[in-house]
Structures are given as C-alpha cells and as structure tokens.
C-alpha cells in the first residue's frame, strides 16, 4: 500500500512542499503563480527544473539539471507557436535549434493544435496530425498518409491510462504536457493529473467553487480549462444560429427586410449556419432560476436546445438582441463581450 502524499502551502496558497515517506519536493515562485524552481528527490523527477517567462507571463524557457537541457518557446497570443532545444545559456532563441512548430486553429482561444511539424524547417518538416475527443484530449497521432503514429487513453482526471507509439506534446483536455514536471502547463497555472488538482489556487477566485484547487468543479468528463482560469463545457464552444431573411411591411412605409435568428448547438464546420464562439458566464442565473455558478454543461445544452425559435418583433426584438438575450438566459455570452 502506497504512503499518502502530503503538501504544504504558503500564504498565497501556492504549493511549496510535497512529501511522501523519505521523498520530498520543494517549489519556489516568482511573481504571482509563476513557478520559478522545483527541486525533488522523487524517483523519475529531474532536478532542478527552472521555468522562466516572457513579459506576458507565458512560458519562455525551461532549464533542467542546471542547464543540461533547456527548452525554449515562442508564442502567438495564447497559442504556443514553436519549441526549441537550445542550451546556449542566453535569453535569445536560435532558429537553428527549432524542434517543433505547432499549427493551431485560428478560431481557437487555446488548446490542442491541429498538427505539429518536426525539424528546423517547417516547410519541409514531418507533420503529425492530432485527433481528439470532445474534451480536446489527444487520442491519436497520424501522419500525412493517415497512418497511426500513436494512440492514447486517459483516466477521468487526465492521468495517462495507456499510451502506445509516438508521444504527443499536447495530451489531456488540450493542455501542453511538461514531462520534466509531470504536470500540464496552462497560461495561468499548472495542473497535476496524478493528484487531480491544480498546484496553485484559482486566479479567478471561486469561479469554479469554494475549492480553489479542484479541476473544473470536479466534472472532468464534460468540462475543460485550457487557460487555468475557469471551467468551460468544451475546448471551444460554438453556438450556431441561422439567419432567416423575411419581409415585413409597415403601414405607409416601404417593406423592409430583417434577419430572423435561431439558436442551436452545432459543429463549427456547418456551412449553412453562422457560428460564434462563446464562453460560460459565472454570474447571474439561467432561465428558470438556476444560478450560472452551479449550472452544468448539460444544463446549458438543454437550455440552448429548448430555446423558442423565431420570436421576433420588428423595432423591439431584432435578431442581435434576441440572440444575445437567449445566450445570457443560458449562462453564455459571445467571446468578444
């Protein structure tokens, strides 16, 4: 029977020690929740591991074993663009040290890429294509000939259950896996799948409940958190609506054409509908009185799918007002709001 693992925390709620029997790991931090150093004598954990960050708080480099291995990263917004094996000991990144280039969906806020390209030249690099599930977890890697390169299964909270073939960089729920730390990296904190909890408290406060270390409100089957801030029903939620054009006549005025709106969950690729990226709202309440803070993904889907279509009154309820009200009543809002 394995011994229990215990933790201690500082006044900021950050994990500072982990211990199990004779094994101990200590963690130091820089500004906010940014991990500065991890020193461990746990089996299989390299030491020390020293992450560093750019001016936007994004992971810039990871030094392992006092610079014996150094990984560096470039970003495009919230998405990791490229990864380098660069041990020159400087802050600069040498293009000749490029090992992976990541190709992301431009409409995605963050999460698993569409593909990665191995090598120093992306135009001639070997492509690996990511195939995922509803959570954005990588289930297969394939090459350009559709040959399977690897297959992956996870336990509910993201710990690897079975893995065969090549190792993907992005694994559970669209998060980048740091093999040196044994945790998943997001822009705001690290997630430990073995412990099913975050290593630091939620920067958003209690958006996901009173347990500020719990992962997605303890609902890993139907929710994700690719930014480390708050749970979301899936990596990218798209609510799609149809624009139905109709003619309405006004007394004494020329007939005018308005747009009618219908809401429905749909795949983003549905070309017959207009899709908009949305996110969950934590404040307010759902139609029927259920607080948004406790609404599940199933509650949100049922709300959207039960929306009454075509409720339109010229001058008082145009398509945009109608759509936005229905989103709010289902604890959703457009991403740009």
C-alpha positions as a Markdown table, in Angstrom:
| # | Residue | x | y | z |
|---|---|---|---|---|
| 1 | Unk | 0.0 | 0.0 | 0.0 |
| 2 | Unk | 1.5 | 3.4 | -1.0 |
| 3 | Unk | 2.1 | 6.0 | 1.5 |
| 4 | Unk | -0.1 | 9.2 | 1.4 |
| 5 | Unk | 1.3 | 12.3 | -0.2 |
| 6 | Unk | 1.2 | 15.5 | 1.9 |
| 7 | Unk | 1.5 | 19.1 | 0.9 |
| 8 | Unk | 2.2 | 22.5 | 2.5 |
| 9 | Unk | 1.3 | 25.9 | 1.1 |
| 10 | Unk | 2.5 | 29.5 | 1.5 |
| 11 | Unk | 0.3 | 32.5 | 2.4 |
| 12 | Unk | -0.5 | 32.9 | -1.3 |
| 13 | Unk | -2.0 | 29.3 | -1.5 |
| 14 | Unk | 0.9 | 28.0 | -3.6 |
| 15 | Unk | 2.2 | 24.5 | -3.1 |
| 16 | Unk | 5.7 | 24.8 | -1.5 |
| 17 | Unk | 6.4 | 21.2 | -0.5 |
| 18 | Unk | 5.3 | 17.7 | -1.5 |
| 19 | Unk | 6.4 | 14.8 | 0.6 |
| 20 | Unk | 5.8 | 11.0 | 0.7 |
| 21 | Unk | 7.8 | 8.9 | 3.1 |
| 22 | Unk | 11.5 | 9.8 | 2.5 |
| 23 | Unk | 10.8 | 11.7 | -0.7 |
| 24 | Unk | 10.5 | 15.5 | -0.7 |
| 25 | Unk | 10.0 | 18.1 | -3.4 |
| 26 | Unk | 10.1 | 21.9 | -2.8 |
| 27 | Unk | 8.8 | 24.6 | -5.1 |
| 28 | Unk | 9.7 | 28.3 | -5.4 |
| 29 | Unk | 7.8 | 31.0 | -7.2 |
| 30 | Unk | 8.3 | 34.4 | -8.8 |
| 31 | Unk | 5.5 | 37.0 | -9.4 |
| 32 | Unk | 2.0 | 35.7 | -8.9 |
| 33 | Unk | 1.6 | 31.9 | -9.5 |
| 34 | Unk | 4.6 | 31.6 | -11.7 |
| 35 | Unk | 6.7 | 28.6 | -10.8 |
| 36 | Unk | 10.4 | 29.5 | -10.5 |
| 37 | Unk | 12.1 | 26.3 | -9.4 |
| 38 | Unk | 11.2 | 22.7 | -8.5 |
| 39 | Unk | 13.8 | 20.6 | -6.5 |
| 40 | Unk | 12.9 | 17.0 | -5.9 |
| 41 | Unk | 14.3 | 13.6 | -4.9 |
| 42 | Unk | 11.2 | 11.7 | -6.1 |
| 43 | Unk | 12.0 | 8.9 | -8.5 |
| 44 | Unk | 11.8 | 9.9 | -12.1 |
| 45 | Unk | 11.6 | 13.7 | -11.4 |
| 46 | Unk | 14.6 | 15.6 | -12.8 |
| 47 | Unk | 16.1 | 18.3 | -10.6 |
| 48 | Unk | 16.2 | 21.2 | -10.5 |
| 49 | Unk | 13.6 | 22.3 | -13.0 |
| 50 | Unk | 13.6 | 26.1 | -13.6 |
| 51 | Unk | 10.9 | 27.7 | -15.8 |
| 52 | Unk | 11.1 | 31.2 | -17.0 |
| 53 | Unk | 8.5 | 33.5 | -18.6 |
| 54 | Unk | 8.2 | 36.4 | -21.0 |
| 55 | Unk | 6.7 | 39.8 | -20.4 |
| 56 | Unk | 3.2 | 38.5 | -20.9 |
| 57 | Unk | 3.6 | 35.7 | -18.4 |
| 58 | Unk | 3.9 | 33.0 | -21.0 |
| 59 | Unk | 6.4 | 30.1 | -20.6 |
| 60 | Unk | 9.6 | 31.2 | -22.3 |
| 61 | Unk | 12.1 | 28.5 | -21.3 |
| 62 | Unk | 12.6 | 25.5 | -19.0 |
| 63 | Unk | 16.0 | 24.6 | -17.7 |
| 64 | Unk | 16.6 | 21.1 | -16.4 |
| 65 | Unk | 19.5 | 19.9 | -14.3 |
| 66 | Unk | 21.2 | 23.3 | -14.2 |
| 67 | Unk | 21.1 | 23.9 | -17.9 |
| 68 | Unk | 21.9 | 20.4 | -19.1 |
| 69 | Unk | 18.7 | 20.6 | -21.1 |
| 70 | Unk | 16.9 | 23.8 | -22.0 |
| 71 | Unk | 13.6 | 24.1 | -23.9 |
| 72 | Unk | 12.5 | 27.5 | -25.2 |
| 73 | Unk | 9.2 | 28.6 | -26.7 |
| 74 | Unk | 7.7 | 31.2 | -29.0 |
| 75 | Unk | 4.1 | 32.3 | -28.8 |
| 76 | Unk | 1.3 | 33.8 | -31.0 |
| 77 | Unk | -1.2 | 35.2 | -28.5 |
| 78 | Unk | -2.3 | 32.4 | -26.2 |
| 79 | Unk | -1.0 | 29.7 | -28.6 |
| 80 | Unk | 2.4 | 28.1 | -28.4 |
| 81 | Unk | 3.9 | 28.6 | -31.9 |
| 82 | Unk | 7.3 | 26.7 | -31.7 |
| 83 | Unk | 9.6 | 24.8 | -29.4 |
| 84 | Unk | 13.4 | 24.8 | -29.3 |
| 85 | Unk | 16.1 | 22.6 | -27.8 |
| 86 | Unk | 18.6 | 25.5 | -27.1 |
| 87 | Unk | 21.2 | 25.1 | -24.3 |
| 88 | Unk | 23.3 | 28.2 | -25.1 |
| 89 | Unk | 22.5 | 29.8 | -21.7 |
| 90 | Unk | 21.1 | 33.0 | -23.1 |
| 91 | Unk | 17.6 | 34.5 | -23.4 |
| 92 | Unk | 17.8 | 34.6 | -27.1 |
| 93 | Unk | 16.3 | 31.8 | -29.3 |
| 94 | Unk | 18.3 | 30.4 | -32.2 |
| 95 | Unk | 16.2 | 29.4 | -35.1 |
| 96 | Unk | 18.6 | 26.5 | -35.9 |
| 97 | Unk | 17.5 | 24.9 | -32.6 |
| 98 | Unk | 13.9 | 24.6 | -33.7 |
| 99 | Unk | 12.4 | 21.1 | -33.0 |
| 100 | Unk | 8.7 | 21.6 | -33.3 |
| 101 | Unk | 6.3 | 24.1 | -35.0 |
| 102 | Unk | 2.7 | 24.0 | -33.9 |
| 103 | Unk | -0.3 | 24.6 | -36.3 |
| 104 | Unk | -3.4 | 25.9 | -34.4 |
| 105 | Unk | -6.9 | 26.5 | -35.4 |
| 106 | Unk | -7.1 | 30.3 | -35.9 |
| 107 | Unk | -10.6 | 30.4 | -34.3 |
| 108 | Unk | -9.4 | 28.6 | -31.1 |
| 109 | Unk | -8.5 | 30.5 | -28.0 |
| 110 | Unk | -6.0 | 27.9 | -26.8 |
| 111 | Unk | -5.7 | 24.2 | -26.6 |
| 112 | Unk | -4.5 | 21.2 | -28.7 |
| 113 | Unk | -3.0 | 22.1 | -32.1 |
| 114 | Unk | -4.2 | 20.7 | -35.4 |
| 115 | Unk | -0.7 | 19.4 | -36.1 |
| 116 | Unk | 2.9 | 19.7 | -35.3 |
| 117 | Unk | 5.9 | 19.9 | -37.7 |
| 118 | Unk | 9.2 | 18.3 | -36.6 |
| 119 | Unk | 12.5 | 19.7 | -37.7 |
| 120 | Unk | 14.3 | 23.1 | -38.1 |
| 121 | Unk | 12.4 | 24.0 | -41.3 |
| 122 | Unk | 8.6 | 24.0 | -41.0 |
| 123 | Unk | 8.1 | 23.9 | -44.8 |
| 124 | Unk | 9.9 | 20.6 | -45.0 |
| 125 | Unk | 9.2 | 19.2 | -41.5 |
| 126 | Unk | 7.4 | 16.0 | -40.9 |
| 127 | Unk | 3.8 | 16.6 | -39.9 |
| 128 | Unk | 1.9 | 14.8 | -37.2 |
| 129 | Unk | -1.8 | 15.4 | -37.1 |
| 130 | Unk | -3.8 | 15.4 | -33.8 |
| 131 | Unk | -7.1 | 13.7 | -33.4 |
| 132 | Unk | -9.0 | 14.4 | -30.3 |
| 133 | Unk | -12.2 | 13.7 | -28.4 |
| 134 | Unk | -15.0 | 16.1 | -27.1 |
| 135 | Unk | -12.6 | 17.4 | -24.4 |
| 136 | Unk | -9.8 | 18.1 | -26.8 |
| 137 | Unk | -7.7 | 15.3 | -25.4 |
| 138 | Unk | -5.3 | 13.8 | -28.0 |
| 139 | Unk | -6.5 | 10.3 | -28.8 |
| 140 | Unk | -4.4 | 9.6 | -31.9 |
| 141 | Unk | -1.5 | 11.0 | -33.9 |
| 142 | Unk | -1.4 | 10.3 | -37.7 |
| 143 | Unk | 1.0 | 11.2 | -40.4 |
| 144 | Unk | 0.2 | 12.6 | -43.9 |
| 145 | Unk | -0.7 | 9.1 | -45.1 |
| 146 | Unk | -3.2 | 8.7 | -42.3 |
| 147 | Unk | -1.1 | 6.0 | -40.7 |
| 148 | Unk | -1.5 | 5.9 | -37.0 |
| 149 | Unk | 1.6 | 7.0 | -35.1 |
| 150 | Unk | 0.2 | 6.6 | -31.6 |
| 151 | Unk | -2.9 | 6.0 | -29.5 |
| 152 | Unk | -3.7 | 7.4 | -26.1 |
| 153 | Unk | -6.2 | 6.7 | -23.2 |
| 154 | Unk | -6.7 | 8.7 | -20.1 |
| 155 | Unk | -8.2 | 8.3 | -16.6 |
| 156 | Unk | -11.0 | 10.7 | -15.8 |
| 157 | Unk | -8.8 | 13.4 | -14.4 |
| 158 | Unk | -6.1 | 13.2 | -17.1 |
| 159 | Unk | -3.6 | 10.7 | -15.7 |
| 160 | Unk | -2.3 | 8.5 | -18.6 |
| 161 | Unk | -4.0 | 5.1 | -18.6 |
| 162 | Unk | -2.4 | 3.7 | -21.8 |
| 163 | Unk | -0.1 | 5.1 | -24.4 |
| 164 | Unk | 1.4 | 3.4 | -27.5 |
| 165 | Unk | 3.6 | 4.9 | -30.2 |
| 166 | Unk | 4.8 | 8.4 | -30.5 |
| 167 | Unk | 4.5 | 10.9 | -27.6 |
| 168 | Unk | 2.3 | 14.0 | -28.3 |
| 169 | Unk | 3.2 | 17.3 | -26.8 |
| 170 | Unk | -0.4 | 18.1 | -26.1 |
| 171 | Unk | -2.3 | 15.4 | -24.3 |
| 172 | Unk | -5.3 | 15.7 | -21.9 |
| 173 | Unk | -8.0 | 18.3 | -22.5 |
| 174 | Unk | -5.9 | 20.3 | -24.9 |
| 175 | Unk | -3.1 | 21.1 | -22.4 |
| 176 | Unk | 0.6 | 21.1 | -23.0 |
| 177 | Unk | 2.3 | 18.4 | -21.0 |
| 178 | Unk | 5.6 | 19.2 | -19.2 |
| 179 | Unk | 7.3 | 15.8 | -18.8 |
| 180 | Unk | 10.0 | 17.4 | -16.7 |
| 181 | Unk | 7.5 | 18.4 | -14.0 |
| 182 | Unk | 4.9 | 15.7 | -14.6 |
| 183 | Unk | 2.2 | 18.4 | -14.9 |
| 184 | Unk | 0.2 | 20.1 | -17.5 |
| 185 | Unk | 1.0 | 23.8 | -18.3 |
| 186 | Unk | -1.6 | 26.4 | -18.9 |
| 187 | Unk | -1.0 | 30.2 | -19.2 |
| 188 | Unk | -2.1 | 30.8 | -15.6 |
| 189 | Unk | -1.1 | 27.7 | -13.6 |
| 190 | Unk | 0.0 | 24.1 | -13.6 |
| 191 | Unk | -2.3 | 21.1 | -13.3 |
| 192 | Unk | -1.2 | 17.7 | -11.7 |
| 193 | Unk | -3.3 | 14.9 | -13.2 |
| 194 | Unk | -2.0 | 12.3 | -10.7 |
| 195 | Unk | -3.4 | 14.4 | -7.8 |
| 196 | Unk | -6.4 | 15.7 | -9.9 |
| 197 | Unk | -5.8 | 19.2 | -8.7 |
| 198 | Unk | -4.0 | 22.5 | -9.6 |
| 199 | Unk | -0.7 | 23.3 | -7.9 |
| 200 | Unk | -1.8 | 26.9 | -7.1 |
| 201 | Unk | -5.1 | 28.5 | -6.2 |
| 202 | Unk | -7.5 | 29.7 | -8.9 |
| 203 | Unk | -6.5 | 33.2 | -10.1 |
| 204 | Unk | -10.2 | 33.9 | -10.8 |
| 205 | Unk | -11.2 | 33.3 | -7.2 |
| 206 | Unk | -14.1 | 31.0 | -6.6 |
| 207 | Unk | -15.5 | 30.8 | -10.1 |
| 208 | Unk | -15.4 | 27.0 | -10.0 |
| 209 | Unk | -16.5 | 26.7 | -6.4 |
| 210 | Unk | -15.0 | 27.0 | -2.9 |
| 211 | Unk | -12.2 | 24.5 | -3.6 |
| 212 | Unk | -9.8 | 26.7 | -5.5 |
| 213 | Unk | -7.5 | 23.8 | -6.4 |
| 214 | Unk | -10.2 | 21.5 | -7.8 |
| 215 | Unk | -10.1 | 20.8 | -11.5 |
| 216 | Unk | -13.2 | 22.1 | -13.5 |
| 217 | Unk | -15.5 | 21.8 | -10.4 |
| 218 | Unk | -14.8 | 18.1 | -10.2 |
| 219 | Unk | -16.5 | 17.5 | -13.6 |
| 220 | Unk | -13.7 | 16.3 | -15.8 |
| 221 | Unk | -15.9 | 14.2 | -18.1 |
| 222 | Unk | -17.8 | 17.2 | -19.6 |
| 223 | Unk | -15.6 | 20.3 | -18.9 |
| 224 | Unk | -12.1 | 21.7 | -19.6 |
| 225 | Unk | -10.0 | 24.6 | -18.5 |
| 226 | Unk | -7.2 | 25.2 | -21.1 |
| 227 | Unk | -6.3 | 28.6 | -19.6 |
| 228 | Unk | -6.2 | 27.6 | -15.9 |
| 229 | Unk | -8.9 | 30.2 | -15.0 |
| 230 | Unk | -12.4 | 28.6 | -15.1 |
| 231 | Unk | -14.1 | 25.6 | -16.5 |
| 232 | Unk | -15.8 | 25.6 | -19.9 |
| 233 | Unk | -18.1 | 23.0 | -21.4 |
| 234 | Unk | -15.5 | 22.1 | -24.1 |
| 235 | Unk | -12.3 | 23.4 | -25.5 |
| 236 | Unk | -14.2 | 25.7 | -28.0 |
| 237 | Unk | -17.9 | 26.2 | -27.6 |
| 238 | Unk | -19.6 | 27.3 | -30.7 |
| 239 | Unk | -23.3 | 28.3 | -30.7 |
| 240 | Unk | -24.6 | 28.4 | -34.2 |
| 241 | Unk | -27.6 | 30.3 | -35.5 |
| 242 | Unk | -29.5 | 30.5 | -38.8 |
| 243 | Unk | -30.2 | 33.9 | -40.3 |
| 244 | Unk | -33.7 | 33.7 | -41.9 |
| 245 | Unk | -34.5 | 36.6 | -44.1 |
| 246 | Unk | -38.1 | 37.7 | -44.2 |
| 247 | Unk | -40.1 | 40.7 | -45.5 |
| 248 | Unk | -42.2 | 42.8 | -43.1 |
| 249 | Unk | -44.5 | 45.5 | -44.3 |
| 250 | Unk | -45.2 | 48.7 | -42.3 |
| 251 | Unk | -48.2 | 50.9 | -42.8 |
| 252 | Unk | -47.2 | 53.8 | -45.0 |
| 253 | Unk | -43.7 | 52.6 | -45.4 |
| 254 | Unk | -41.8 | 50.5 | -47.9 |
| 255 | Unk | -41.4 | 46.9 | -46.9 |
| 256 | Unk | -38.1 | 46.2 | -45.3 |
| 257 | Unk | -36.0 | 43.0 | -44.9 |
| 258 | Unk | -35.0 | 41.9 | -41.4 |
| 259 | Unk | -32.9 | 38.9 | -40.1 |
| 260 | Unk | -34.5 | 36.2 | -38.0 |
| 261 | Unk | -32.3 | 34.3 | -35.6 |
| 262 | Unk | -32.4 | 30.7 | -34.5 |
| 263 | Unk | -30.0 | 29.2 | -31.9 |
| 264 | Unk | -28.7 | 25.7 | -31.9 |
| 265 | Unk | -25.5 | 23.8 | -30.8 |
| 266 | Unk | -23.8 | 22.6 | -33.9 |
| 267 | Unk | -20.4 | 21.7 | -35.3 |
| 268 | Unk | -18.4 | 24.8 | -36.3 |
| 269 | Unk | -17.9 | 23.4 | -39.8 |
| 270 | Unk | -21.7 | 23.5 | -40.6 |
| 271 | Unk | -21.5 | 25.9 | -43.6 |
| 272 | Unk | -25.3 | 26.6 | -43.6 |
| 273 | Unk | -25.2 | 28.3 | -40.2 |
| 274 | Unk | -23.4 | 31.3 | -38.7 |
| 275 | Unk | -21.2 | 30.2 | -35.7 |
| 276 | Unk | -20.0 | 32.4 | -32.9 |
| 277 | Unk | -17.5 | 31.4 | -30.2 |
| 278 | Unk | -19.0 | 31.8 | -26.7 |
| 279 | Unk | -18.0 | 31.2 | -23.2 |
| 280 | Unk | -19.7 | 30.3 | -19.9 |
| 281 | Unk | -20.9 | 33.1 | -17.6 |
| 282 | Unk | -20.5 | 32.5 | -13.9 |
| 283 | Unk | -22.7 | 35.3 | -12.7 |
| 284 | Unk | -26.5 | 35.7 | -13.0 |
| 285 | Unk | -28.9 | 32.9 | -13.4 |
| 286 | Unk | -30.3 | 30.6 | -16.1 |
| 287 | Unk | -33.8 | 30.7 | -17.5 |
| 288 | Unk | -35.8 | 29.1 | -14.8 |
| 289 | Unk | -33.7 | 30.5 | -11.9 |
| 290 | Unk | -30.8 | 28.1 | -11.8 |
| 291 | Unk | -27.6 | 30.1 | -10.7 |
| 292 | Unk | -25.0 | 30.1 | -13.5 |
| 293 | Unk | -22.3 | 29.3 | -10.9 |
| 294 | Unk | -23.7 | 25.8 | -10.5 |
| 295 | Unk | -25.1 | 25.2 | -14.0 |
| 296 | Unk | -23.6 | 22.1 | -15.6 |
| 297 | Unk | -22.7 | 21.7 | -19.2 |
| 298 | Unk | -25.8 | 19.5 | -19.7 |
| 299 | Unk | -27.9 | 22.3 | -18.2 |
| 300 | Unk | -26.5 | 24.7 | -20.7 |
| 301 | Unk | -27.1 | 22.4 | -23.7 |
| 302 | Unk | -30.7 | 21.7 | -22.6 |
| 303 | Unk | -31.3 | 25.4 | -22.2 |
| 304 | Unk | -30.0 | 26.3 | -25.7 |
| 305 | Unk | -31.7 | 23.4 | -27.3 |
| 306 | Unk | -35.1 | 24.4 | -25.7 |
| 307 | Unk | -34.9 | 27.9 | -27.0 |
| 308 | Unk | -38.1 | 29.0 | -28.7 |
| 309 | Unk | -37.2 | 29.8 | -32.3 |
| 310 | Unk | -38.4 | 32.8 | -34.3 |
| 311 | Unk | -39.6 | 35.0 | -31.5 |
| 312 | Unk | -39.1 | 38.3 | -33.4 |
| 313 | Unk | -40.9 | 41.6 | -33.2 |
| 314 | Unk | -39.8 | 44.4 | -35.5 |
| 315 | Unk | -38.4 | 47.5 | -33.7 |
| 316 | Unk | -38.5 | 45.8 | -30.3 |
| 317 | Unk | -36.6 | 42.5 | -30.7 |
| 318 | Unk | -34.2 | 42.4 | -33.6 |
| 319 | Unk | -32.0 | 39.3 | -34.3 |
| 320 | Unk | -29.0 | 40.5 | -32.4 |
| 321 | Unk | -31.0 | 41.5 | -29.3 |
| 322 | Unk | -32.8 | 38.2 | -29.4 |
| 323 | Unk | -29.7 | 36.1 | -29.9 |
| 324 | Unk | -27.8 | 37.8 | -27.1 |
| 325 | Unk | -30.7 | 37.5 | -24.6 |
| 326 | Unk | -31.0 | 33.8 | -25.3 |
| 327 | Unk | -27.3 | 33.4 | -24.7 |
| 328 | Unk | -27.5 | 35.2 | -21.4 |
| 329 | Unk | -30.5 | 33.2 | -20.3 |
| 330 | Unk | -28.5 | 30.0 | -20.9 |
| 331 | Unk | -25.4 | 31.3 | -19.0 |
| 332 | Unk | -23.5 | 32.0 | -22.2 |
| 333 | Unk | -22.2 | 35.1 | -23.9 |
| 334 | Unk | -20.2 | 35.9 | -27.0 |
| 335 | Unk | -16.4 | 35.6 | -26.6 |
| 336 | Unk | -15.7 | 39.2 | -27.5 |
| 337 | Unk | -18.2 | 40.6 | -24.9 |
